[in-house]
Amino acid sequence: MPKAAPRISKGSQYTAELKASAPRATTRGAGDVLFRVFWGRHRGRVLLTFNFGGINHQSVVLVTASEGDDGNTTNSPQRFVGAANIRVENIAPTDGRVVFVVSVVWVSPLAIWTDIVIVAGFPQGFIRA
């Protein structure tokens, strides 16, 4: 898989933004797009933003999170399930980005990786339950 090289900026939240010179994401299926992002070491509730022009307010975006190595080599990341609870919450696609929360329940900061999948299709309707 080509490695995207997002720029991570810090503030009240963390943002990954792909530059035009970054390698392309992996495409799966009928136009679905997959990015793998290393966000650094975190603990607690972390608000994350991933900027990508292919996302809009109707996009279906799936996010997974896991603990892994520090991402400081060119090798594929070694991700694993440790003793910490790591959850993805509140995924909200908007025009040009997706905002979500990763919660890391552990006493010290852990190296966090996410896979972000942008599904090619749009919902065919809406259901009120």
N, C-alpha and C positions, 0 to 999 in steps of 0.2 A: 504494500500500500504506500503511495506517495505520502511523504510527511508534510503536512501544512505547518507553516512557521508563523503562528499567530504572535502578535505583539501583545503582551499582557501589561495593562496599565493598572495602577493601584490608586485607590481613593476610598470613598465610602463603599465602593463595590469594585469588583474586578471585571475587566473587559478584555476579551480576545478579539482582535481585529485582524482580518487577513489583508495583507497588502497585495497589490496587483502582481508583484514579483513572486509571491508565494506559490509553491507547487499547487496544482489542482487537487481537489478532493477526490476521493474514490467514488465512482458511480456504481450503484447496484441496481438490479432489476430494471424497471422501465423508467429510468431517469431519477431514481432516488439518489441522494447525495449523502455521503458519510464523512464526518470529520472526527479526528481523535485529538483532544486538547489536553495538555498538561497545564494545570492551574497553579502549581506550586504547593507549598505546605500550608494546611489550614486546619482549624478546629472550630467548633461551634457552627453558627448559622452564617453562611456566606452567600451574598447576592452576586450572581454571575451574569454577564451579558456577552453573547456571542454575536458579533456583527457580520452579516453576510447578505449581499444584495439579492440573493435568491429566496429570501424569506419575506413573506408578507403576512398581514393580519389573518388571512384565511389558511395559512400553511399548517400542515400537520407536522409537528416536530416531536421526535422522541429523544430522550436523554437518559443515558445510563451513567453511573459513577462507580468508581472502584479505587481502592488503594493500590499503589504501585511504586516502582522505583522512582528516582528523582529526575528521570528524563534527561540526563546530562550526557548521553551517548547518541550515536546515530543508529543504534540497534533498535529493534522493536521493543516497546516498553514491556516490562514484566509486571503484569497486574495480578493481584491476588485478593483472596478473601481473608482478612485478618480478624482479630477479635473486636475491632471497632464497628459501630453501627454507622453506615454511610448511606444517606438517602437523598434522592432528588425530589424536590417539591415545587409546586406552583410554576409550572412551565407556561410561559406566556409569549407566543410569537406576536411580533408587531412588524410594521413595515421596515425592512432592512436589518432586523435583529431578532434574537430570542433572549428573553430574560428568564432566569430560573434560580432556585435556591438549592444549594447543597448543604446538608447538615452533617457534620462530622462529630460524633459523640465519642470523644477520647480525651485523655488528660494532656496530651501533647499534640502539636500540629503533625498532620500526616500528608504524604504526597498524594494528591488527588488528580485522577484522570477522568475525563468524560468522553463518551462517544455521543455525537450529535447527528441524528439522522433527519434529513429533510425529505419527507415523502413527496413524490412527484405530483400526485393527484390532490384534489380538493374534496371536502365532504360533499356528498350528493344531496344533502338536505340536513335539516336540523330536527331533533326530536326533543320535545319537552316531556320530562318524566315526572 
